[in-house]
Amino acid sequence: MFSSLEWSSKQAATGVLLSALIVWILYNVRQILFNVYFHPLSRFPAPRAAAATKLWKAYIECINQESFCHKLEKLHAQYGMLISAVMYLSSVREPFAKAQHPLIKLNWRLYQYGQSR
């Protein structure tokens, strides 16, 4: 009568691993969507891959065999003096731009007083 409800330990382990994989995929999709659309640095111009994940920098350096410094120069030429280079990193071409941009001023003040990481 209950034979159809009995699970073997192999089926239970498969179910747990599959559930963990689904949760991991959903978490990463949520993190990518947050970084691209809702993160404070998402307002800065940048390639979407750079805003989504830190792996973009590894892709540039390891797979494309291109220096990240040279890539930053190309991005500054394409997007302007202030860009979001990697997920949690902004890049400023001209030091004077840092003093003028309101988002940078706010982040710098928070960093000075220990409010930001």
N, C-alpha and C positions, 0 to 999 in steps of 0.2 A: 504494500500500500504506500509506503513512504520511500520506496526505492528511487523514484524520480527526483526527490528532494535532497537526497544525500550527495554530498560533494566529496570528491577525493581531495587530499591535501594538495595535489598538483593543480587542480582546478581552482582551489582557493588562492594559492600563491599566484597563479596567472591573473586572477581577478584583482588581487591587491596591486600587483605590478602594473597592470593596465590602468587601474584607477590612479595610481601615483603618476604615471606618464601623462594622463589626461590633465591632472591638476597642474603638473609642471608646465605643460604646453599652454594652458589657459593663463597661468601666472605670467609667463613670458610675453604672451600676446597683450595682456593687460599692461605690463610694464612698458612695452614698446609703444602702445597707444598713448599712455601717459606721457612718455618722454617726447613724443612727436607733437602732441597737441596741447598738453596742459602744464608741462614743466616750465618754470620761469625762463629758462634759456631758449625755449621754443620760439620766442618772439624774435630772436636774432636770425638773420639769414644764414642758411647752411644747407648742404645736401641732406635729404631726409635720412639717408643711411647713417650719417654722422650724428644726427639727433636721436636716432633710435637705439643705437647700441655702441658699446665700446669696441666691439670686434671690428668696426670699420677701420680703425687705426691699424690693427693687426693685418687686415686685408691689404691696406695700402703698402705697408712696409714688407710683409712677408710674401704675399702672392704677386702683387704688382712690381715688387722690387724697386720701389720708389721711395725716396727720402720723405719723411713726413714734413720736414721743413720746406722742401720744394713744393709739396702739395699745398701747404698753407699759403705760400706765395701765390700759387695759381688760384686758390679760393679767394684770397683778398683781391686779386685782379678781377675775379668774376662777381663777387658779392659786395665788395666795398671794404672800408677800413675796420669794421667791427663784425666778426662772425662767431658762430658757435662751432668750434672745431671738432670737438668730440662731445659725447653726451653731457658731461659735467664740466666742460672747459670752454671758455670763450677766448678768442684771440684778437688782439688789438694791434693793428699795423702801426699806427701813429700814437705815441704816448699822450699827446694832447687830447686825443679823442676820448681817453679814459676820463678826463676831468669834465668833459662836456656831456657825455651820454647819461641820462638820468638813471637808467637801470644799473649801470656800472657804479655810479656814485652810491646808490643805495646798497648794493652788494658790498662795496668796499667799506662803508660805514659799519655794516653788520659784521664784517670780518674783523675790523679793528676792535670792536667791543666784544668779541667772542660769541656772537649770536649765530654765526654760520660755521660750517665745517671747513 
